[in-house]
Amino acid sequence: MTRQFGGRLLLLLSVYGSLGLVGLVILAVAVVRWAFFVRREPRATRPPLIVPWEPLDALEIVALLYFAMAVTGVLAGLLLARVLDNAPDVVRVGVIAGQYLLATGGALFVGWARVNALNRRKLSILGLRFRRPAWLTASRVGGYAVLVVLLVLATVLLPGGSPLGAAPGQTGERLLSGAHSLGARVILFGLICVLAPILEELIFRGFVFPGLRRRMPMASAVAMSALLFALMHNNAAAMIPITLIGIVLAVLYERNLSIVPSIICHALNNTLVFFLMLLTA
């Protein structure tokens, strides 16, 4: 068992290390280009896509999401507390998944109603565009590599910093601690590593960021959308790491005019953190 644990941990650390090296190269190239090469004229501060909703609509969706998560959490606590105490872990995890899906699904439903484009363009205008697949694939890996470097720097520089991925994974760690059966862990994997990246990217990068970007400069829209994304996780200890994740994901959207790289980057982060937590659960 010790050898298996060590081998799996070494594999995860080698993946993180390889991505970290790629991220360092990308950041070094960006710094050199910014410092020593002739800069182009700044682009006009206009959104990457003219979307048919305003910043107020974006904030409305976020407020609705926060409210729905609070209400579903309170109702589950009041109505199901006694039942869930003695229920199998699959049932408990299923209730948590249901709360999350109700909250995010409700926010997405309202956002979908705000999209006044033609039906055939609704997915496209929310950022699900698949042009230049090779470039999108490279952006996914490169974006996550940069994210790994930023998370390591945050761990080193912040007082009381936790190991890579531990702070963003605190909520998942609490869930995994009570999920001992294979069924419960499969449900958590689907929720954390598959559904959450898709749903959260559709809301925060597909709807919120373009809405803010319509009236705000890029830096302001990126920072505000990332902060709203971090607040949604309701984890004070992980505010800075999750905000960094939100910044990288918003920049990926801005550079690619697609949320596909953001979804893949988000899923990679959650998956690696999930398996790291499995090793230590």
C-alpha positions as CSV (number, residue, x, y, z in Angstrom):
1,M,0.0,0.0,0.0
2,T,2.9,2.4,0.8
3,R,4.4,1.7,-2.6
4,Q,1.1,2.2,-4.4
5,F,0.5,5.5,-2.6
6,G,4.1,6.7,-3.3
7,G,3.8,5.8,-6.9
8,R,0.5,7.6,-7.4
9,L,1.7,10.6,-5.6
10,L,4.9,10.7,-7.6
11,L,2.8,10.5,-10.8
12,L,0.7,13.4,-9.8
13,L,3.7,15.5,-8.8
14,S,5.4,14.7,-12.0
15,V,2.4,15.9,-13.9
16,Y,2.3,19.1,-11.9
17,G,6.0,19.5,-12.4
18,S,5.8,19.1,-16.2
19,L,3.0,21.6,-16.4
20,G,4.9,24.0,-14.1
21,L,7.9,23.9,-16.5
22,V,5.7,24.6,-19.5
23,G,4.0,27.5,-17.6
24,L,7.4,29.0,-16.7
25,V,8.5,28.9,-20.3
26,I,5.2,30.6,-21.4
27,L,5.6,33.3,-18.7
28,A,9.3,33.9,-19.5
29,V,8.5,34.3,-23.3
30,A,5.7,36.7,-22.4
31,V,7.9,38.8,-20.2
32,V,10.8,38.9,-22.8
33,R,8.4,39.9,-25.5
34,W,6.8,42.6,-23.3
35,A,10.2,44.0,-22.1
36,F,12.4,43.9,-25.2
37,F,10.3,43.9,-28.4
38,V,8.5,46.7,-30.0
39,R,5.0,47.0,-28.6
40,R,2.0,47.2,-30.9
41,E,-0.5,50.0,-30.7
42,P,-3.0,49.2,-28.0
43,R,-6.2,47.7,-29.3
44,A,-9.4,49.6,-28.7
45,T,-11.1,48.7,-25.5
46,R,-14.1,46.9,-27.0
47,P,-15.6,43.6,-26.1
48,P,-14.5,40.5,-28.0
49,L,-18.1,39.8,-28.9
50,I,-21.1,42.1,-29.0
51,V,-23.5,40.3,-26.7
52,P,-27.1,41.2,-26.3
53,W,-27.0,41.7,-22.6
54,E,-25.6,44.4,-20.2
55,P,-23.4,44.3,-17.1
56,L,-26.5,44.6,-15.0
57,D,-27.9,41.4,-16.5
58,A,-24.6,39.6,-15.7
59,L,-24.7,40.8,-12.0
60,E,-28.4,39.7,-11.9
61,I,-27.4,36.1,-12.9
62,V,-24.6,36.1,-10.2
63,A,-27.0,37.3,-7.5
64,L,-29.6,34.7,-8.6
65,L,-26.9,32.0,-8.3
66,Y,-25.8,33.1,-4.9
67,F,-29.4,33.3,-3.7
68,A,-30.3,29.9,-5.1
69,M,-27.3,28.2,-3.5
70,A,-28.1,29.8,-0.1
71,V,-31.8,28.8,-0.3
72,T,-31.2,25.2,-1.5
73,G,-28.5,24.8,1.3
74,V,-30.8,26.1,4.0
75,L,-33.8,23.9,2.8
76,A,-31.6,20.8,2.6
77,G,-30.3,21.5,6.1
78,L,-33.8,22.1,7.6
79,L,-35.8,19.4,5.8
80,L,-33.2,16.6,5.3
81,A,-30.8,17.0,8.2
82,R,-32.1,14.1,10.3
83,V,-32.7,11.9,7.3
84,L,-29.2,12.5,5.9
85,D,-27.4,11.8,9.2
86,N,-28.3,8.1,8.8
87,A,-28.4,7.9,5.0
88,P,-25.9,6.1,2.9
89,D,-23.1,8.3,1.6
90,V,-24.4,7.9,-2.0
91,V,-27.7,9.6,-0.9
92,R,-25.8,12.4,0.9
93,V,-23.6,13.1,-2.1
94,G,-26.6,12.9,-4.4
95,V,-28.5,15.6,-2.4
96,I,-25.4,17.8,-2.5
97,A,-25.2,17.3,-6.3
98,G,-28.9,18.1,-6.6
99,Q,-28.5,21.3,-4.7
100,Y,-25.7,22.4,-6.9
101,L,-27.5,21.5,-10.1
102,L,-30.7,23.3,-9.1
103,A,-28.8,26.5,-8.3
104,T,-26.6,26.5,-11.4
105,G,-29.4,25.2,-13.6
106,G,-31.7,28.0,-12.5
107,A,-29.0,30.7,-13.2
108,L,-28.3,29.2,-16.6
109,F,-32.0,29.1,-17.4
110,V,-32.4,32.8,-16.7
111,G,-29.2,33.5,-18.6
112,W,-30.5,31.5,-21.6
113,A,-33.6,33.6,-21.6
114,R,-31.5,36.8,-21.7
115,V,-29.8,35.6,-24.9
116,N,-31.9,37.3,-27.6
117,A,-30.0,36.0,-30.6
118,L,-31.3,33.4,-33.0
119,N,-31.8,30.0,-31.6
120,R,-29.0,28.5,-33.8
121,R,-26.6,31.0,-32.4
122,K,-27.3,30.8,-28.7
123,L,-24.5,28.3,-27.9
124,S,-22.1,30.3,-30.1
125,I,-22.9,33.6,-28.4
126,L,-22.4,32.0,-25.0
127,G,-18.8,31.1,-26.1
128,L,-19.1,27.5,-27.3
129,R,-17.2,28.1,-30.5
130,F,-14.8,25.5,-31.9
131,R,-12.8,27.2,-34.6
132,R,-9.1,26.5,-34.8
133,P,-9.2,23.3,-32.8
134,A,-5.4,22.9,-32.7
135,W,-4.9,26.4,-31.3
136,L,-7.7,25.8,-28.8
137,T,-6.0,22.6,-27.6
138,A,-2.7,24.3,-27.2
139,S,-4.4,27.1,-25.2
140,R,-6.0,24.6,-22.9
141,V,-2.7,23.0,-21.9
142,G,-0.8,26.3,-21.9
143,G,-3.4,28.1,-19.8
144,Y,-3.4,25.4,-17.2
145,A,0.4,25.3,-17.1
146,V,0.4,29.1,-16.4
147,L,-2.3,28.5,-13.7
148,V,-0.1,25.9,-12.0
149,V,2.8,28.3,-11.8
150,L,0.6,31.1,-10.4
151,L,-0.9,28.7,-7.7
152,V,2.6,27.6,-6.7
153,L,3.7,31.3,-6.4
154,A,0.6,32.0,-4.3
155,T,1.4,29.1,-2.1
156,V,5.0,30.3,-1.6
157,L,4.3,34.0,-1.2
158,L,1.1,34.0,0.9
159,P,1.6,33.6,4.7
160,G,0.4,30.2,5.8
161,G,0.2,29.0,2.2
162,S,-1.1,25.5,1.7
163,P,0.2,22.8,-0.7
164,L,-0.7,23.2,-4.4
165,G,-4.4,22.6,-4.9
166,A,-5.3,22.1,-1.2
167,A,-7.0,25.5,-0.6
168,P,-9.2,25.4,-3.8
169,G,-10.0,21.8,-2.9
170,Q,-11.2,22.3,0.6
171,T,-14.8,21.9,-0.3
172,G,-14.2,18.8,-2.3
173,E,-12.1,17.4,0.6
174,R,-14.9,17.8,3.0
175,L,-17.2,16.0,0.5
176,L,-14.7,13.2,-0.1
177,S,-14.2,12.7,3.7
178,G,-17.7,11.4,3.9
179,A,-17.8,9.5,0.6
180,H,-16.4,6.1,1.2
181,S,-18.3,4.0,-1.4
182,L,-17.4,3.8,-5.1
183,G,-20.8,5.1,-6.1
184,A,-20.5,8.2,-4.0
185,R,-17.0,8.9,-5.4
186,V,-18.2,8.4,-8.9
187,I,-21.0,10.9,-8.4
188,L,-18.5,13.4,-6.9
189,F,-16.1,12.9,-9.8
190,G,-18.9,13.6,-12.3
191,L,-19.9,16.7,-10.3
192,I,-16.5,18.2,-9.6
193,C,-14.6,17.2,-12.7
194,V,-17.2,17.2,-15.5
195,L,-20.4,19.2,-14.6
196,A,-18.9,22.0,-12.5
197,P,-16.4,23.1,-15.2
198,I,-19.0,23.2,-17.9
199,L,-21.8,24.9,-15.9
200,E,-19.5,27.4,-14.1
201,E,-17.8,28.4,-17.3
202,L,-21.1,28.9,-19.1
203,I,-22.2,31.2,-16.3
204,F,-19.0,33.1,-15.4
205,R,-17.0,33.2,-18.7
206,G,-19.9,32.6,-21.1
207,F,-22.3,35.1,-19.7
208,V,-20.9,37.2,-16.8
209,F,-17.5,38.1,-18.3
210,P,-18.8,39.2,-21.8
211,G,-21.6,41.2,-20.1
212,L,-19.1,43.1,-18.0
213,R,-16.7,43.4,-20.9
214,R,-19.3,45.1,-23.0
215,R,-19.0,48.3,-20.9
216,M,-15.7,47.8,-19.0
217,P,-12.0,47.6,-20.0
218,M,-10.5,44.1,-20.2
219,A,-8.5,44.3,-16.9
220,S,-11.6,45.5,-14.9
221,A,-13.9,42.9,-16.4
222,V,-11.4,40.1,-15.8
223,A,-10.8,41.1,-12.2
224,M,-14.5,41.6,-11.4
225,S,-15.6,38.3,-13.0
226,A,-12.8,36.4,-11.2
227,L,-13.7,37.9,-7.9
228,L,-17.4,37.0,-8.4
229,F,-16.3,33.5,-9.3
230,A,-14.3,33.2,-6.1
231,L,-17.1,34.5,-3.9
232,M,-19.4,31.8,-5.4
233,H,-17.2,29.1,-3.8
234,N,-17.8,30.6,-0.3
235,N,-14.3,29.7,0.9
236,A,-12.5,32.6,2.6
237,A,-9.2,30.6,2.9
238,A,-9.1,30.0,-0.8
239,M,-10.2,33.4,-2.1
240,I,-6.8,34.4,-3.6
241,P,-6.1,31.0,-5.4
242,I,-9.6,30.8,-6.8
243,T,-9.5,34.4,-7.9
244,L,-6.2,33.6,-9.8
245,I,-8.0,30.7,-11.4
246,G,-10.8,33.0,-12.5
247,I,-8.3,35.5,-13.9
248,V,-6.6,32.8,-16.0
249,L,-9.9,31.4,-17.3
250,A,-11.2,34.9,-18.3
251,V,-8.0,35.7,-20.1
252,L,-8.3,32.4,-22.0
253,Y,-11.7,33.4,-23.1
254,E,-10.5,36.9,-24.2
255,R,-7.7,35.5,-26.2
256,N,-9.6,32.7,-27.9
257,L,-13.1,34.1,-28.1
258,S,-14.3,30.7,-26.9
259,I,-15.0,29.2,-23.5
260,V,-13.8,25.7,-24.7
261,P,-10.2,26.3,-23.4
262,S,-11.6,27.7,-20.2
263,I,-13.8,24.6,-19.7
264,I,-10.8,22.2,-20.3
265,C,-8.5,24.2,-18.1
266,H,-11.1,24.3,-15.3
267,A,-11.7,20.5,-15.7
268,L,-7.9,19.7,-15.6
269,N,-7.5,21.7,-12.4
270,N,-10.5,20.0,-10.7
271,T,-9.5,16.6,-11.9
272,L,-5.9,16.8,-10.6
273,V,-7.0,18.2,-7.3
274,F,-9.7,15.5,-7.0
275,F,-7.2,12.7,-7.5
276,L,-4.7,14.4,-5.1
277,M,-7.5,14.5,-2.5
278,L,-8.3,10.8,-3.1
279,L,-4.7,9.9,-2.3
280,T,-4.9,11.7,1.0
281,A,-8.5,11.0,1.9
